[in-house]
Amino acid sequence: MSQAVSVVGLYVRDQDEALDFYVAKLGFRVHTDVRNGDYRWLTVQHPDQPSLQLGLFTPVSPMLDPGTVQALREIVAKGAMPPLVLAVDDCRAAYDRMRDGGVEFTQEPLERFGSVDAGFRDPSGNGWKMIESRR
């Protein structure tokens, strides 16, 4: 029996805004975009990693009660969720390309721990760490 993680979910404030960011600025592509009433299942994937989808979900009722929806929105906006990690071949080059494309960084590339890393947030406040792959 084979098993694999295929979707990792991420709460976002606005799915259209998130879609624009992940596709236009980070180079992901849309995998699935379907609706069931007010619920929208939206996933994107990195072109170099087609087996894993990133779900861009809004915290909504009835899956969550109204208090939890509000709490999650506030936590995401504060950047309090654990960061996601984007592995790149050349952190400084990716930083320049992404910054020129409109990504706002919270940390410029730094050399430490035997690698180079930088930090940025998506429009909802989710933190990302971009780390240069070790060769």
N, C-alpha and C positions, 0 to 999 in steps of 0.2 A: 504494500500500500504506500502510495506516494502522498506527501503533504507539503504544502508551501504556503507562506503568507502571500496573498495576492492583492489585498487592499489595506492600506493604512489610512485611517481617517484623521482629518484635521478640521477643527471648527473654524469657520470664517464668518466675518460679519455680513458680507454680501457676496453671493456666489458669482455674480457677473463681474464684480470688481476683482475677485480672486482669480477667476478664469482669465481675465485680461492680463493680470500680473504673471501668472504661471506660464501662460502660453506666449504672450508678446515679450515679456522681459526675461523669463528664465529659459524659454525654448522648449517647454513641455508641449505635449500635444493632447488633444481631447481623446479620451478613450470612450467614455459613456456619458451621455447627457439626456436623461429621460425624466419625465414628470409623472406623478400619480397624485392628482389633485394639486394641493399646495406643496407637496413634498417633491423635492428634486434630488435625484441621484446623479451627482456630477463627479466624474473621476478624470484625472489626467495622468500621463505617464511620461517619464523621461525617455527620449528616443533611444538612448543607449541601454535602457533597462526595461524592456517591454513586458517583463513578467510581473512587475510590481506597479500597482496603481495607487495614486494619492487621491483619496476621497476628499473633496472640498464640500463640507457639510455645514449647514447652519443649525445651531441648536434651536429646535422648535417643538411646540406641542403638537400632537399629543404624546410623542415619544418621551418628552420630559415635562415635568410640571412647570408652571410659570416662574416659580422662584428659582428653580435650577436653570432654566433658560437665561434668566437675568444674571445669575451668578456666573455662569459660563461665559456669557458675553463680556462681563467685566474682567474676568480672569484673563481671557484671550487678549483683550484690549490693553491690559497692563503688561503683556509679554511674559506672563507668569507660567505659561505652559513650557514643558521641557523642549529644548531646541531640537530641530531636525538637523541632519547632517547631509551635506551635499559634497561628495568626493569629486575632486577635479584633478586634472593632470598638472596644471600650472595655476596656482592660486592668484598670483599677481596679474597674470593675463586675463583670467576669468573676472577678477575684480574690476579691471579697467573696462572690459567689454560690458559687463553688467552695469557698472556705474554710468558709463556712457549711454546705456539703454534706459536709464532712469531708476535703477534700483538704488534705494537709499541704504547705505551701510551704517552700522552701529560701531564697527571696528574695522580699521584698515588692516591689510595683511601684516601679520606679525610672524616672525620666525621664533618658534618655541617647541619644546618637546620633540625635537628632531624633525619638525615639519613646518609648514606655513599655513596659517589659518586666518580667516576674516569672518565678520559677523554681519548679518542683515536681518531685517524683518519684512514680512509681507504686509500688505495694507491693513490686515486685521490685527496685527501685532504679534503674530507667531514668529518666534525667533528661529533663525537658521545659522548654523555654523558651516562655513565652507572650508574644507580641509584638503590640502594638497596630498594626493595619494603618495604613499611611500613606494619607491621602486625597488 
